[in-house]
Each structure stands twice: as structure tokens, then as C-alpha cells.
């Protein structure tokens, strides 16, 4: 099945930017859950673990529309669950996402015949947590609707924003560097990424691998926009020791230090923020717009990493963006070593104006020899064009999905 063929349905953008979701325009045909294992070019290592295969759960949503002349037209959309292979970044992991999808999410969406993105959150409200799995269904239905209506995702998300802002046509790209085996390997990796044109480098750090690598990179590239990401690894230390160790990074001009303590420790982050000169950014701790409000209120962070999967979907990510814009808090778009399916959606999200810092928006080929969607190329000026096609805006490689799939299950309405 293609992305959509035949007569164009009457789907249109309303004044809020939301596609009309009337059941006489579109109906649910079913969902397909596709588990894939995509080889990485090189193993990815962080405090959340190391893996060399991207074990991901994909969702394919199929909708049926009737065009102006009454002809039936089936359209598919794709979404990706960004959960990691194991429960090391958060409680969610790929096999768990597949299980909750099969047992609860798919049955709930089929029972209510949800055929529009606006219906996903209400239908799944009875299932606590599992934001990353829910995001995949929201993204898949959003993609299908927008493909049917000829609307690109960036324009749709911009229409959802309270800021009323015009979305960008390209976004500044940053790259994350995993934990390295040696300083030499790290410096070679950073040099390669800067030669490719990336505007920002984020270094993974942990106790014992922090001051030396950050200092070495800063010494070689004094003007580089540099982040450090601890993935909560300093939460294992007493507060005094963690603060003393992290304070040694203050002299290296980091744009932010991301999630140094545990994901439930807002009070600890607030204390750490008072003791450090480097701005703190939260990631794992921010699972909802309400959590962002709480973190900002207590001073736990001054920079926000927005990940649609962590928040439960792209609509919630837009709400988080708007909140931060209103509070004048800088944001950037985080990544989870996703395939091109989620990366295309993340580029659309990052086109909103509040994303003033380069995010984890690497080009096609950064992680995978063969990606599942794209291409998305890094321009000479260090930006990536926001996909211009409808929906995700880039072709989905059905052959690659079939090649790397480890299971596929079709759930008809």
C-alpha cells in the first residue's frame, strides 16, 4: 500500500490548524505494529546503556477517505515509539511498548474507531503512562490525516501553537556524541561532526568521564556551542560530592548541563542550580507540561529539552513549547537515536520558533547505513531543511522496513 492514491478527500485545515476529523470524511481501517531491529553504524553508549541495533516499535495507521467523486482512498501514516531496547532511560522499553500496545492501546483505539489525531489522547486516557508508545499512535494517525489533506506536519503543528508563529523552513542541527573509549576517539569524532557542519555538540558525561573530555573539547574548539548530558548519573553521589564535581565544569562555557540527577529529583536539581554557574537543562524529569511548570517554579532548570515521546505526543510537545515561550525559557528538541520516521516528525516540531537552541536533529546517515525514511541532508550552513511534503514529508522505505522487521501484526477495525 502506498502513502495515498486516488482522489483527494475534502480534509482541510480549520482556523486552529487542526484537520477536520468528521467520521464521514475518514474512517479507521486498522493498525499494524511493526517491530524492527536496525543496525547502527557504530555502537551507541551513554549512561543509559550501550546498543548496536535500534530495536524500535513502529505503528502504521491506515485510514479510508472518500474523495469528491465518492471514490474510496486508503491512506497510511507512520509513527515511531522512541523507547530504548531496555528500561534504562525511563521505565519504558521496546518490548514493553509492544506489549502495552497489543493489550491496551490498539484495543482502545479500535473500540472507539479513532480515525483522527485529536481522538488519540481521549481514547488512551485510561492507560497510565506509556507516553512513548502513545506517541507512536498519535504520530501515525497525524501522518495519515495530513497526507490525505496535503498538509505538511510543520504547518499543522504551527497551527496548533498558541504563539501563532510562522514555522521555519530549516532548523539548526546538533549532534550528540556517546561515551567514548578514549580522549583521542572523542576528539576525532567531534572533529568529524564539525567538519560535516553540525552547529552544536552534546557530550555524554558521567562521574569519572566529565572534566577531562569537556576540557579537551573546549580547548580545541573554544567557540563551539557545547552541551553536556549526564542522563541522571550523578544522582548516585551525595549532593555535596555531585555539586563539587560538576562545579569543575563551570569554567568551560557549557550552554547547559542536562539532567545531572535522577528524573524525580526536582529539589536536588534546584539546589544544584543554585550551586553551579552552568545552566541546568532537564530531560527525563519532564514528562508533561505540568512537570515543566513545577520544575521552572522551583528553579530546577533554566533550559528545557522537549521530546515528543517523553511527553506523550507531538500535540503535548507543542503545549510544552508554548509554555516555555511564554516563560521565555529556551528549548531544544531532544533525540533518542530514532530512525528517520521519528526524526522527520522531530524536524517538524523543531521548526516552531521557541526552539532557539540546536537540537538532536542529525542528518540521515548519522546512525544508520540504511535508514527507514529520508533522506534528510545536512546543509553546508549546518541546518536541515524541514520536510516539505505532506505529513512526515519524506518517503518511508517499505523495503527497508520489511528487511529489518522482526515481527508484524495487523489489527483490523
C-alpha positions in Angstrom: 0.0 0.0 0.0 1.3 3.4 -0.9 1.1 6.6 1.2 -2.1 7.6 -0.6 -3.6 7.4 -4.0 -6.7 8.4 -5.9 -8.9 11.4 -5.5 -8.1 14.0 -2.8 -10.5 13.9 0.1 -12.1 17.0 1.5 -9.9 17.2 4.6 -8.9 20.8 5.3 -7.3 22.9 7.9 -9.6 24.6 10.3 -8.8 28.0 11.9 -6.9 26.3 14.7 -4.7 24.4 12.3 -6.4 21.1 13.1 -7.6 18.9 10.3 -11.4 18.3 10.4 -11.9 14.8 11.9 -15.6 14.1 10.9 -16.2 10.4 10.6 -17.9 10.9 7.2 -14.6 12.1 5.8 -12.3 9.4 7.2 -12.7 6.0 8.8 -10.2 3.7 10.5 -9.2 0.6 8.6 -6.7 -0.7 11.1 -3.2 -0.5 12.7 -0.1 -2.5 12.0 2.5 -3.0 14.7 6.0 -3.5 13.2 9.0 -4.4 15.4 12.3 -3.6 13.7 15.9 -4.1 14.5 18.0 -1.6 12.5 21.9 -1.9 12.7 23.7 1.1 13.9 26.9 2.3 12.1 28.7 2.2 15.5 27.5 1.2 19.0 25.8 3.9 20.9 26.9 4.4 24.5 25.6 6.6 27.3 24.8 6.2 31.0 21.5 4.6 29.9 23.4 1.7 28.3 25.0 0.6 25.0 23.4 -0.9 22.0 24.4 -1.7 18.4 20.9 -2.4 17.0 18.0 0.1 17.2 15.2 -2.1 18.4 12.1 0.0 17.7 8.3 -0.3 17.5 6.7 1.3 14.5 3.0 1.9 14.1 1.3 2.1 10.7 -2.2 3.6 10.7 -4.5 3.1 7.7 -7.5 5.4 7.1 -10.1 5.3 4.4 -11.4 8.5 2.9 -13.9 9.3 0.1 -12.9 11.9 -2.4 -15.1 14.5 -4.1 -16.3 11.9 -6.6 -17.0 9.3 -4.0 -14.0 7.1 -4.8 -12.5 5.3 -1.8 -8.9 6.1 -1.0 -6.8 4.3 1.6 -4.0 6.4 3.1 -1.3 5.2 5.5 0.7 7.0 8.2 3.7 6.0 10.2 4.8 6.7 13.8 7.7 5.5 15.8 8.0 4.7 19.5 11.3 6.1 20.7 11.6 3.8 23.8 15.1 2.3 24.1 15.6 -1.5 24.0 15.9 -1.7 27.8 14.2 0.3 30.7 17.4 2.3 31.3 16.4 5.8 30.1 12.9 5.5 31.6 10.6 2.7 32.6 9.5 2.3 29.0 11.3 -0.1 26.7 10.6 -1.6 23.3 9.2 -5.0 24.3 7.1 -3.3 27.0 5.8 -0.8 24.4 4.8 -3.6 22.1 3.0 -5.5 25.0 1.0 -2.5 26.2 0.1 -1.6 22.6 -1.2 -5.1 21.9 -3.0 -5.5 25.2 -4.4 -2.0 25.7 -3.7 0.8 23.2 -4.7 -0.9 20.0 -7.9 -2.4 21.5 -8.9 1.0 23.0 -8.4 2.8 19.6 -10.2 0.1 17.7 -13.1 0.0 20.2 -13.7 3.8 19.7 -12.8 3.7 15.9 -10.4 6.5 16.4 -9.6 7.9 13.0 -8.1 11.3 13.8 -5.2 12.6 15.8 -7.5 14.6 18.1 -9.1 11.4 19.3 -6.0 9.6 20.4 -5.4 11.2 23.8 -9.0 10.8 25.0 -9.2 7.2 23.9 -6.0 6.3 25.7 -6.5 8.4 28.8 -7.4 5.3 30.8 -3.9 3.8 30.3 -1.5 5.4 32.8 2.0 6.3 31.5 3.5 4.6 28.4 3.9 8.0 26.8 6.3 6.8 24.1 4.0 4.1 22.9 1.1 6.5 22.8 3.2 8.9 20.8 3.7 6.4 18.0 -0.1 6.0 17.5 -0.7 9.8 17.6 2.1 10.3 15.0 0.8 7.6 12.7 -2.7 9.0 12.7 -1.4 12.5 12.3 0.7 11.5 9.4 -2.2 9.7 7.6 -4.6 12.6 8.1 -2.1 15.2 6.9 -1.0 13.1 3.9 -4.7 12.8 2.9 -5.2 16.5 3.3 -2.0 17.5 1.6 -0.7 19.3 4.7 2.9 19.1 6.0 3.4 18.3 9.6 5.3 21.5 10.4 2.4 23.7 9.2 -0.1 21.6 11.2 2.0 21.9 14.4 2.5 25.6 13.9 -1.3 25.9 13.6 -1.7 24.2 16.9 0.6 26.6 18.7 -0.9 29.4 20.7 2.0 31.6 19.6 0.6 32.0 16.2 4.1 31.9 14.8 5.3 31.1 11.4 7.3 27.9 11.3 10.9 27.8 9.9 11.9 26.1 6.7 15.1 24.8 8.2 16.5 24.1 11.6 19.9 24.3 13.1 21.3 20.8 13.6 23.2 19.5 16.6 24.9 16.2 17.2 25.2 14.0 20.3 28.5 12.1 21.0 28.2 9.0 23.1 30.6 7.9 25.8 34.0 7.3 24.1 36.7 4.8 24.8 39.4 7.4 24.9 40.1 11.2 24.5 41.6 10.5 21.1 38.5 8.8 19.9 36.3 11.6 21.3 38.3 14.4 19.6 38.3 12.5 16.3 34.5 12.1 16.5 33.9 15.7 17.3 36.3 16.8 14.5 34.4 14.6 12.1 31.0 16.0 13.1 32.1 19.6 12.9 33.7 19.0 9.5 30.3 17.7 8.4 28.8 21.0 9.5 26.9 20.5 12.8 26.4 23.6 14.8 26.3 22.1 18.3 27.9 19.2 20.0 26.5 17.4 23.1 28.9 15.2 25.0 27.6 12.3 27.2 29.3 12.5 30.6 29.2 10.5 33.8 31.2 10.5 37.1 34.9 9.9 36.1 34.3 11.0 32.5 33.4 14.7 32.6 36.0 17.4 33.2 38.7 15.8 31.1 36.6 15.2 27.9 34.8 18.5 28.2 38.0 20.4 28.8 39.8 18.7 25.9 37.0 19.5 23.5 36.7 23.1 24.8 40.5 23.7 24.5 40.5 22.5 20.9 37.3 24.4 19.9 37.0 27.5 22.1 33.9 28.9 20.2 31.9 25.7 19.9 28.3 25.6 21.2 28.8 22.7 23.7 26.3 20.8 25.9 26.9 18.0 28.4 24.4 15.3 29.2 24.7 13.1 32.3 21.5 11.1 32.0 21.0 11.3 35.7 24.3 9.5 36.5 25.4 12.0 39.3 22.2 11.1 41.3 24.2 8.2 42.7 26.5 10.5 44.5 25.9 12.5 47.7 24.7 16.0 46.8 27.9 17.7 48.1 30.1 15.4 46.1 28.0 15.8 42.9 28.0 19.6 43.2 31.7 19.7 43.8 32.4 17.5 40.9 30.0 19.3 38.5 31.2 22.7 39.6 34.5 21.9 37.9 32.6 22.2 34.5 31.7 25.8 35.2 34.8 27.2 33.5 34.2 25.5 30.1 31.3 27.7 28.9 28.7 25.0 28.5 25.4 26.2 27.1 23.7 23.7 29.5 24.3 20.7 31.6 21.5 18.2 31.0 19.8 16.0 33.7 22.7 15.5 36.1 20.5 14.0 38.9 17.6 11.5 39.0 14.5 12.1 37.0 12.3 12.5 40.1 14.7 14.9 42.0 13.4 18.4 41.3 14.5 19.6 44.7 18.0 18.3 44.2 18.2 19.9 40.8 17.0 23.2 42.3 19.8 23.0 44.9 22.3 22.1 42.3 21.2 25.0 40.1 21.9 27.4 43.0 25.4 26.0 43.4 26.5 25.9 39.8 27.3 28.6 37.2 26.3 26.3 34.3 22.6 26.5 33.3 20.8 23.3 34.1 18.5 21.6 31.5 16.0 18.8 32.4 15.1 15.9 30.2 13.9 12.7 31.9 12.2 14.6 34.6 9.9 16.5 32.3 7.1 14.1 31.4 4.3 16.6 31.0 3.7 20.3 30.6 2.7 20.3 34.3 6.1 18.8 35.2 7.7 21.6 33.3 5.7 24.2 35.2 6.8 22.6 38.5 10.5 22.4 37.5 10.6 26.1 36.5 8.7 27.2 39.6 11.2 25.6 41.9 14.2 26.7 39.9 15.3 23.1 38.9 16.2 24.2 35.4 16.5 27.2 33.1 16.7 25.3 29.8 14.1 22.7 28.6 14.7 19.6 26.4 11.4 18.8 24.6 10.9 15.3 23.4 7.5 14.4 22.0 7.8 10.8 23.1 8.6 11.6 26.7 5.6 14.0 26.8 3.1 11.6 25.2 2.9 13.1 21.7 3.5 16.0 19.4 0.4 17.9 20.5 1.7 17.8 24.1 5.1 18.9 22.8 3.5 21.9 21.2 1.8 22.8 24.5 5.2 22.5 26.2 6.8 24.7 23.6 4.1 27.4 24.1 4.5 27.3 27.9 8.3 27.8 27.6 7.9 30.6 25.0 5.5 32.4 27.4 8.0 31.9 30.2 10.9 33.0 28.0 12.7 29.7 28.6 15.0 28.4 25.8 14.1 25.0 24.5 15.6 22.5 22.1 14.4 19.2 20.5 15.9 16.1 22.1 16.5 12.8 20.3 16.5 9.1 21.2 18.6 7.6 18.3 15.4 7.3 16.3 15.1 6.2 12.7 14.2 8.7 10.0 10.5 8.2 10.7 10.6 9.9 14.1 13.4 12.2 13.0 11.2 13.7 10.3 8.5 14.4 12.8 11.0 15.9 15.2 12.2 18.3 12.4 8.6 19.5 12.0 8.4 20.1 15.8 11.7 21.9 15.9 10.5 24.3 13.2 8.5 26.1 15.9 10.1 29.4 16.9 10.7 28.6 20.5 13.4 26.0 19.6 16.2 28.5 19.7 19.0 26.1 20.5 20.2 23.4 18.1 18.7 20.1 18.9 19.5 16.4 18.4 18.5 16.6 14.8 21.2 14.7 12.9 21.1 14.0 9.2 20.3 10.7 7.5 23.4 8.6 7.8 24.4 9.7 11.3 23.3 6.5 12.9 22.3 4.1 10.2 23.8 2.9 6.9 20.2 2.2 5.8 17.5 4.3 7.4 13.7 3.8 7.3 12.8 7.2 6.0 14.5 10.2 4.3 16.8 11.5 3.1 17.3 14.4 5.4 20.6 16.1 4.5 22.8 18.4 6.5 23.3 21.7 4.6 26.7 23.5 4.4 25.4 26.1 6.8 24.7 23.4 9.5 20.9 23.3 9.0 18.5 20.6 7.9 15.5 21.5 5.7 12.1 20.9 7.3 10.5 18.2 5.1 8.2 19.9 2.6 5.9 17.1 1.7 2.6 16.2 3.3 2.6 14.5 6.6 6.1 13.4 7.6 7.2 14.9 4.3 9.8 12.2 3.4 9.4 8.8 1.7 9.1 5.8 4.0 11.3 3.0 2.8 9.0 0.0 2.8 11.7 -2.3 1.6 14.0 -1.4 4.5 11.2 -1.8 7.0 10.5 -5.3 5.6 14.2 -6.1 5.7 14.7 -5.2 9.3 11.3 -6.2 10.7 11.3 -8.9 13.4 7.5 -9.1 13.8 4.5 -7.6 12.1 0.9 -7.8 13.3 -2.1 -6.3 11.5 -5.1 -5.2 13.7 -8.2 -4.5 11.6 -11.1 -2.5 12.8 
